[in-house]
Amino acid sequence: MNLKGKTVLITGAARGIGQAMAVELARAGAHIFALDLHLEDLESTMASVEEVGGHIKAFEGDVADIEAMRRFIDELFMLHGGFDVLVNNAGVILTGPFAEHDPWSIHKLIEINLLAAILLTRYSLDYLRKRKQAHIVNLASLAGKFAPEGLAVYAAAKHGIVGFSSALREELSEHGIGVSWVCPSFVQTRMVEDIKRTFLTPLVQPEDVARAVRRAIEQNRGEVFVPRAMRLSVGMFPAVMPGLARRLLRMVKHSRSWYEVKRDTLTVEKS
């Protein structure tokens, strides 16, 4: 797909990967619809997109509010011309021993990281089918392919994203709708502060992920690893030699990192 003149909806666009994608896709000529929990949080993204000569509209909304998102998608197509590309990027993280997670946090993570992406895609499909070309990008993770301890719930959601995206790509292949799922290594955001890294988990920048997303859309790629070398070490090696892969993780102490550094980036207050 040539992105020039296309419109892209990006969820979780206020910072990090979401902001970097907004800027990168705007550079490619796309118009940006940016969605995040609070409108004021999108000011930096709007300024960054406008700085590269892009066009952007900001919207406030909670992707976990199912009914509100259904109305939001309808309004985008009825009042704002709709979009050609959906990027499901919004996400939160929950780390540490699974036995210490409270049920509310578990429920919210699955709701935001997995269910919201599935339902936003479902709400968009009837409209996207009417486009000559359309594309869906779902942000997964290396944890969606091979997860260490301490990421049980997050990994469950990202494994779900990988499975959902893979099946959907096959379903939509004859309808002119591409589907990509992107699996980054550690991305330089607040989520990975204090987390130990090894040669198995290189650090990448949000801009690296944004460029990979752009290529995935333009070339209609399915599964994308960032960096690409992770396809071998995470995409293939654990599947062929799972026992050895686990032992290697333990040897380099990486498997305990997420377990020991407890982090909860859920931003929705408990009701």
N, C-alpha and C positions, 0 to 999 in steps of 0.2 A: 504494500500500500504506500502510495506517495502521500505524505502527511500534509503537504502544502494545501491550505484551505480547509482541512478537516478539523473537526472539533473533538476534543478529548475531555472526558470527565475523569478527574483524579480524586479519589477519596484520601483522607489523611494528608492533605497537601500543604499543611502549615509549615512543616519543617522537614529536615532530614531527606530521606529518599523521595518523599512526595514533592517537596519543594524543588529538588534537583531535577525530577522528571518534568515538572511544569516548565522549568527553564529550558531544558534540553529539547522537549517537544515543541516549545514555542520557537526555538531556533530553527527547527525543521519546517516551520511555517504553519503549525497547528494553532488553532484557537483553543484556549484553555478554560474549562469550567473547574474551579477549585472548590472542594468541599472539605470542611473541618468542623470540629465541635463548636468553636467560637469564631465569629467573624473577625474580631480584632487580631486573632492569631494568624490570619491570612495576609495581614498587611505587608509583611516581609516578602512573602511569595509574590504578591501582586507587584511590589516594587521591583523585584528581581526579574520578573517576566517582562514588565514594561521597559526595563533597562536594556533588554536585548531586542526591543522593538516588537514584542509580542502583544497579543490581545488576550485579556483574562477577565472573567467574571467570577466573583467570590460568592459562596453560599454557605450558610450556617446550617448544620444539621448533625444529628446523632445517628450513625449508621446502624446502631442497635435498636433504634425505634422503627420497627418493621412497618407500621402503618404510615408513619411520617415519610419514610423512604419511598413507599409506593406512590404517595402523592407527589413527592419531589420529582421522581422520574417522569411522571405524567406531565407535570408543569414544565419541566425542561423541554419536552418535545412540543407541548402545546403553546408555550409562551416564549421560548427562547431558541427555537429552531432545532433542538435536539443535539445529539452527538453521534459520532461515528466510531469512537473508540472509548471503551470503558476500562479504567485501570483501578482494580480493587487493591488498594494499598493500605488502607487504615488497619492498624493493628496495635496490640498491646502485648506485654510480656509478663510472665509470672514464673519466677525461678525458686529453687530451693527444694527441700524434701516434699514430696507429694502429700505425705501424711499431715503436713503442717498447713496446707492450703485450706482456706475456708470455702465452703460450698458456693457462696455468693461470687467469690473471685473466679472460681472454676467456671461457673455458669457464664459470667460476663466475658471471660476470655473466649470461650467457644462462640458466644453470641457475636462478638465483635470480629474475631479473626476468621471465623469460618461461616457461620450462618448468614452474616450480613453480606459477605461476598456472593454466596449462593443466591440469596434473595434479590440483591441488586441486579445480578445477572438475569434472574428470572423476570423481574419487572421490566428490564430493558429489552429482552429478546424480541417481543412482538414488534417493537419499533425498529430494532436493528435489522430484522429480517427484510424490512422494506427498503433499506439502504442498498446501493449497488455493491458496496464493500463495507465491511465492518470488522472490528477486532476487539477481543477481550483479553486483558492481561491480568493475571492474578499473581500477587506477590507471595511466594512461598518462602522457603529457606532451606539451607543445608539440613536443618533439623527435620525437614519434611522428607528427607531421604534416609538419614542415619543420625539418630539422636543420642546424645549423652545423658547420663542421669542428671536430675535437677531441672529437666525441661519436659517433664511428662505431659502436662496439659498443653503447653505451647506446641510441642511436637505432634500431639494428637491433632491439633487444629491444622498444622501445616501439612501433615500427611493427608489430611482430608482435602486440603486445597489441591495437592498434587493429584490425588485420585479423581476428584471432581473435574479438574481441568483436562486431564488426560481423556476421560470418557467424553467430556463435552466437545473436545476437539474433533473426535471421530463423528459425533452426532451432527456437528455443524459444518463439516468439511464440504458438503455438497450445497450449502446455502450461502456461500460467499462470505462466511464469517470465520475469521481465524481465531484461534485460542492459543495463548502462550502462558506458561508459568515459569517464573524466574526464581532461582534458588541461589541467593547470595551467601557468601561466607560472612564473617564478622564485618559489619558495616560501621564506620566511624560515626556513631550516634550515641545518645545517652544510654541506650540499652546495653552497650558493651563496656561501659566504664567499670574498671576493676576486675574484668574478666581475663583470666590467663589465656594466652594464645600460644600456639605452637606452629610448626611448619605445616601441620595438617589444617590449620584454620587461619589463613592469611587475612590481614586487614584490608578491606577495600573502602573506597570513598563513596558517598552517595552518588557522586557524578559518574562513577564507574557503573553503578547499577542503572542509572538513568540512560547512559549510552547503550547498555545492553538491552534495555526495554525498547529504545528507539529502533535498534536493529531487529529485534524480535517482531515489531509491528511492520516495519518496512519489508522484511524478508519472510514474514509469516512463519517464524520458527515456533516449535512446540516447547520442549523443555530447554531452558537456558541456565547455565551455571555461571556464576561470577565469583572469581575468575574462571575462565574456561577449563583450566587444568583440574578443577574440582570434579569434573565429569568422571575422571579416572579414579581419583582417590576417594570420592564420596558416592558417586553415581554407580561405579562398577565394582571397585575393590570390596566393599562390604557385602555386596550381593553374591560375589563369587567366593569370598573367604570371610564369612561373618565372624567366626571365632577369632581368627587372627586379627581382624580389624578391631575387635573389642579389646583384645590383649594389648594391642599397640596404643590404643587410647589410654588405657590404664598406665602403661609404662611411661608415657609422656605427661601424666598427671592431668590431662585435659578433662577427663571424664568427671573429675570432682569439682571443676571450676564453677559451673552453673549451680551445682548442688550447695556449695559453700557460700557463694555470693547471692544472698536472697534479694530479689528485686521484684517490685510490683509497680508497673507503669499504668495501671488502670486509672483513668482520669474521670470516670463517671462516679459520682458520689453514691454511696449506698442509700437506698430509700428506706 
